[in-house]
Each structure stands twice: as structure tokens, then as C-alpha cells.
Amino acid sequence: VMDKYLPIIEEKQDMFLFLTMLFPFFPDDVLCILAGLTEIPFRRFALIALCARPWGLLFASALGGASLRLPLWAMAPIGLGGLALFLLGMKYGDRVEAEILRRLKRGG
């Protein structure tokens, strides 16, 4: 698993970590180990984890605790939407990040 995902994490580490931590039931322990093998600064990793991980945990807790009951036909589009978000983020995440930084520099 490490050999498969480490090159992706090193190339687009911020966007990859953010998007994968959003997914509930994703093996986030493996992600943390892989992130530790990259040269990502701890503060950046902590910020990504604090911004992304709670949403995946809340969804997983609501679904697992039966406070959120979704039929299978409703879960499928949610999963496909999440997959589409992940793929779009991996493809265009660099552009979005550059645009956000450009606007912040211009406004600040």
C-alpha cells in the first residue's frame, strides 16, 4: 500500500490528504503513517487534519449510530459524488489553491 500511494502523496500531498481525510471509513491511520514519511511540515498536516477529518468522522458516526438512516439507493449517489469530488480535487486542486493564494495576496 505504501509503495502505491507514497508517490501520489508526495506530488499532491496537501490536496490528497485533505480529500482522503474527508471520506468516512477511509484508513486514516495509513494516511497518517504515509504523511509521516513525506516532508510535510507538522503544522500543515495538523491544519489539514483539523479541517478535514472531523467531517468524515461526523458522517461515519451518524451513519453507524443509526441517527442517519439512508437507503442503499441514496448512499450510492453520495459515494459517487465523493469520488467525483476526490478526482476533481486531484486534477484541479493545484489550480484552485493557486487562485485562492493569488486572491489572498491581492486582497491583503
N, C-alpha and C positions, 0 to 999 in steps of 0.2 A: 504494500500500500504506500509506503514511504517513497519508494523509487518512482511510483506512478504520479504522485501529487506534488512532490517537492519542487520539480521544475516549474510547475504552474504557480505554486505559491511564491516562489522567488521572483517570477516575472511580474505577476499582478497581485502581490501579496495583500495589499490593503483591501482591494475590492473583493478578492476571493474569500478572504477571512470574514469580511462583513457579510457577504451574501450567504456563505455557508453557515454562519452562526445564526442567521435568521431562521433557517429551516429547523423545525422541531424534529426530534428523534435522529438528528444527524450526529455522527460520532464526534462530538466536540472535544473529547479527550485526545483523540488522534490529531485533531486540528491544532490543539494547544502544543502537543509534542512537536508537530511539524513546524509550527511557528517558532518554537524554541530553537530549532535547527537553522532557521534563517537569521538574517541580521536585522530583523525588525526591532526598532527600539521598544523598550518595555512600555514607555508612556503611550506610544502609538497603539501597541497591542492592547493595553488596558482600556484605552478610549474606544477602540473598535469593539472589544468585548462588552464594555458597559453600555454602548449604544445599541448593539445588535442582539446580544444573547437573551436579554430579558423578554423580548417579544416572542422568540421561539419557545422559551420556557413557559410563558403565559399561555400560549396556544396549546402546547402539549399538556399542561396541567388542566386546562379547561376541558380538553378533549378526553384525557384519561380519567378525570374526576367526574365525568358524566354531567358536568354543568353545561357543556356544549355538546348537543347531540346533532350530528349531521349524518344524513343517509349517505350511502356509498356514492350515489349519483351526484351528490353535492361536493364530496371530498375530491372526486376526480378533477373537476374544473379548478378547484383551489390548488391541487398539486400541479396541474398543467400550467396554471398561472405563475406559480412559484418557480417552476422550471423555466418558463419564458423569461421571468424577471432575472433569474440567475444567468441565463445565456446572454440576454441583452446587457446585463451589467458587466459580464466578462468581455463582451465585444466592444461596448461603447463607454465603459467606466472611466477609461483614461481621458476621453474627450469631455465627459461630464465633470470630472474632477478639475481638469484644466480650465473649463469655463467658469466653474464656481470660484476657483482661485483668482482668475482674471477679474471677475466681478468684485470680489472682496478687495483686491488691490486697488481697483479703480474707485471703489466707494470709500476706501479707508484712507 
